[in-house]
Amino acid sequence: MEYQDSERAMELTDRANRFMEEVVLPFERDLPSDYTVTKDDIDELRADAREYGIYCPQIGEEWGGMGESFRDSLPVFEEAGRSLLGAPAMRVDAPDEGNMHTIELVGTDEQKEEWLAPLVAGDIESCFSMTEPMQGGGSDPKMLQTHAERDGDEWVINGHKWWSSKASESDFLLVMARTDPDAHPYAGCSLFIVPTDTEGVEIKRDVPHMGQGLLPETHAEVEYDDVRVPDSNLLGTENEGFTHAQERLGPARLTHCMRYAGQAKRALDVAKAYVSEREAFGEKVAAKQAVRHDIAEAEMHLHAQRTVIRDAADKIAAGDEARIEVAMAKVFCANVCNDAIDTALQALGGNGIAKDLPVSDFYENVRAFRIFDGPDEVHLRTIARNAFEEIQTEELQNVTRY
């Protein structure tokens, strides 16, 4: 398949492919089916990624990355997605990747020295703490309850969060809080860097969830009780937290799309290899029209997905927010990847639900993609609102004549 990827992007993708084929996939295949990956395992893979010249391509060289553009780095995320180990190994994993991008984009030089450089190096871990339980807004961030008040040269944060990814493993949290209670939340919230060991931060529990397999993925419930941080820990501009979050979430949604495309591709590769060998009713399963058509549709949709992602990425690279294109990509890709992995699992039969192959882990992992970073329904609402806003008065008048 040919896309409008630059020569540099294709070179990076080739490196990533070789790293996956020669290091990550063999490492994964040798693991027991009930194994949970350790930090030492990831550190070992990261050392190999550096040797292959494919470690953290999307962050500037001055902070420990490779200094590649977002657009040229994007195809690497799909290669990384072919194993649950690929993204953390190449340091393109969520939520750290999005947090690194945010700090690099709006952080001060001091914040970058203290938090970004060690985060890129893999010496520390981070969390994005925005979603709140019940009335506190997940899909509707206007309902955000957590607030921060200035007290001299400090901010005092109080609130209750959950689905704070990696909070229990993190060294610091990026916390969204209301800083102007009289303003609309989109114009009255700010981001703060909060070290996890700050007094008043309580990790209450890791929320049990689907997809807890090879990697120890955690999403915690966190309470902030009179948490004090210095004014220097305000990330970006006061009351511009949502603006900064959107600058983070647009590219992050596309990188999610690419990582899951990698999962879907590998799931289909595993299924195609299996049905090409498996015999049933006198012939190879791969000769059965139903299986062939299912695989063909999945391949077709993945091809379309890659094009949709790149279209949105090109607009972002050109300086456009691309909010509608990103929303379209998020909904389309989440469903395409869910369907493709489900198709692969079905083709594998009993082996699909076994843990000997990676597809069952992918299946558990991918379902959440239709929910996090905005559920389908919220993005569809955004797309529909934009579509109806484009209707002109004259067109409406024409419609009323019929």
Long-range contacts (C-beta under 8 A, 24 or more apart in sequence): 1-303, 1-306, 3-75, 3-306, 3-307, 3-310, 4-310, 4-314, 5-72, 5-75, 5-310, 6-71, 6-72, 8-68, 8-72, 9-71, 9-72, 9-73, 9-74, 9-75, 10-75, 12-54, 12-57, 12-68, 12-72, 12-73, 12-75, 12-76, 13-75, 13-76, 13-78, 13-79, 15-52, 15-53, 15-54, 16-54, 16-75, 16-76, 16-79, 16-80, 16-90, 17-79, 18-52, 19-48, 19-49, 19-52, 19-54, 19-79, 19-89, 19-90, 20-79, 20-80, 20-82, 20-83, 20-86, 23-48, 23-49, 23-52, 23-89, 24-82, 24-83, 24-85, 24-86, 24-89, 25-82, 25-83, 27-85, 28-83, 28-84, 28-85, 28-214, 28-358, 31-214, 33-354, 33-355, 33-356, 34-355, 35-214, 36-214, 36-215, 36-216, 37-85, 37-214, 37-215, 37-216, 41-85, 42-85, 42-88, 42-89, 42-122, 43-122, 45-85, 45-88, 45-89, 46-88, 46-89, 46-90, 46-91, 46-122, 48-89, 49-89, 49-90, 49-91, 54-90, 55-90, 55-91, 56-90, 56-91, 56-92, 56-100, 56-120, 57-90, 57-92, 58-92, 58-97, 58-100, 58-101, 59-100, 59-101, 59-104, 59-116, 59-120, 60-104, 63-100, 63-104, 63-112, 63-116, 63-117, 63-120, 64-117, 64-120, 64-121, 65-91, 65-100, 65-120, 69-317, 70-251, 70-313, 70-316, 70-317, 71-313, 71-314, 71-316, 71-317, 74-254, 74-255, 74-258, 74-309, 74-310, 74-313, 75-258, 77-255, 77-258, 77-259, 77-262, 78-258, 78-259, 78-261, 78-262, 78-265, 78-306, 79-262, 80-259, 80-262, 81-258, 81-259, 81-260, 81-261, 81-262, 81-263, 81-265, 81-266, 82-262, 82-263, 82-265, 82-266, 83-266, 83-358, 84-213, 84-214, 84-215, 84-358, 84-361, 84-362, 84-365, 85-214, 85-215, 86-262, 87-259, 88-215, 91-120, 91-122, 92-255, 92-259, 94-165, 94-252, 94-255, 94-256, 94-259, 95-126, 95-127, 95-128, 95-165, 95-166, 96-125, 96-126, 96-166, 97-252, 97-255, 98-128, 98-248, 98-249, 98-251, 98-252, 98-255, 99-126, 99-127, 99-128, 99-174, 99-248, 100-126, 101-248, 101-251, 101-252, 102-174, 102-191, 102-235, 102-236, 102-244, 102-245, 102-247, 102-248, 103-193, 103-235, 105-244, 105-247, 105-248, 106-235, 106-236, 106-237, 106-244, 106-247, 107-235, 107-236, 108-232, 110-232, 111-193, 111-232, 111-233, 111-235, 115-172, 115-193, 124-170, 124-171, 124-172, 125-166, 125-169, 125-170, 125-171, 126-166, 126-170, 126-171, 126-172, 126-173, 126-174, 127-164, 127-165, 127-166, 127-167, 127-169, 127-170, 127-172, 127-173, 127-174, 127-196, 127-220, 128-164, 128-165, 128-173, 128-174, 129-161, 129-164, 129-167, 129-173, 129-174, 129-175, 129-176, 129-194, 129-222, 130-161, 130-164, 130-175, 130-176, 130-245, 131-161, 131-162, 131-163, 131-164, 132-159, 132-160, 132-161, 132-162, 133-160, 133-161, 133-162, 133-221, 136-160, 136-161, 138-163, 139-374, 139-375, 139-377, 139-378, 141-176, 141-185, 141-242, 142-184, 142-185, 142-186, 143-185, 144-176, 144-177, 144-178, 144-185, 144-189, 145-178, 146-175, 146-176, 146-177, 146-178, 146-224, 147-177, 147-178, 147-179, 147-181, 148-177, 148-178, 148-179, 148-190, 148-192, 149-179, 150-179, 150-231, 151-228, 153-230, 153-231, 154-228, 154-229, 154-230, 154-231, 155-179, 155-192, 155-228, 155-229, 155-230, 155-231, 155-233, 155-234, 156-226, 156-227, 156-228, 157-192, 157-194, 157-200, 157-224, 157-226, 157-227, 157-228, 157-229, 158-224, 158-225, 158-226, 158-227, 159-223, 159-224, 160-221, 160-222, 160-223, 160-224, 161-221, 161-222, 161-223, 161-224, 162-207, 162-219, 162-220, 162-221, 162-222, 163-207, 163-219, 163-372, 164-219, 164-220, 164-221, 164-222, 165-217, 165-218, 165-219, 166-217, 166-218, 166-219, 166-220, 167-196, 167-203, 167-218, 167-219, 167-220, 167-222, 168-203, 168-206, 168-218, 168-220, 169-216, 169-218, 170-196, 171-195, 171-196, 172-196, 173-201, 173-222, 174-235, 175-224, 176-241, 176-242, 176-245, 177-241, 179-238, 179-239, 179-241, 180-239, 183-239, 185-242, 186-242, 187-239, 187-242, 188-239, 189-239, 189-241, 189-242, 190-234, 190-235, 190-236, 190-237, 190-238, 190-239, 190-240, 190-241, 191-234, 191-235, 191-236, 191-241, 191-244, 191-245, 192-229, 192-233, 192-234, 192-235, 193-229, 193-233, 193-235, 194-224, 194-227, 194-229, 194-233, 195-229, 198-227, 198-228, 198-229, 199-227, 199-228, 200-224, 200-225, 200-226, 200-227, 200-228, 201-227, 209-368, 210-364, 210-365, 210-367, 210-368, 211-361, 211-364, 211-365, 211-367, 211-368, 213-355, 213-361, 213-364, 213-365, 214-358, 214-361, 246-321, 246-323, 249-373, 249-374, 250-312, 250-316, 250-321, 250-322, 250-323, 250-326, 251-313, 251-316, 252-373, 253-326, 253-329, 253-330, 253-373, 253-374, 254-309, 254-312, 254-313, 254-316, 254-326, 254-329, 256-330, 256-369, 256-373, 257-305, 257-309, 257-329, 257-330, 257-333, 257-334, 257-337, 258-309, 260-333, 260-334, 260-337, 260-366, 260-369, 261-302, 261-305, 261-306, 261-309, 261-333, 261-337, 263-337, 263-341, 263-362, 263-365, 263-366, 264-298, 264-302, 264-336, 264-337, 264-340, 264-341, 264-344, 264-362, 264-366, 265-302, 266-358, 266-362, 267-340, 267-341, 267-344, 267-345, 267-358, 267-359, 267-362, 267-363, 268-295, 268-298, 268-299, 268-302, 268-340, 268-343, 268-344, 270-344, 270-348, 270-357, 270-358, 270-359, 271-295, 271-343, 271-344, 271-345, 271-347, 271-348, 271-352, 271-359, 274-347, 274-348, 274-351, 275-347, 285-347, 291-347, 294-343, 294-346, 294-347, 295-343, 295-347, 297-343, 298-336, 298-339, 298-340, 298-343, 298-344, 301-336, 301-339, 301-340, 302-336, 302-340, 304-332, 304-336, 305-329, 305-332, 305-333, 305-336, 305-337, 308-332, 308-333, 309-333, 323-382, 324-382, 324-383, 324-386, 327-374, 327-379, 327-380, 327-382, 327-383, 328-379, 328-383, 330-373, 330-374, 330-379, 331-376, 331-379, 331-380, 331-383, 333-369, 334-369, 334-370, 334-376, 335-370, 335-376, 337-366, 337-369, 338-366, 338-367, 338-369, 338-370, 341-366
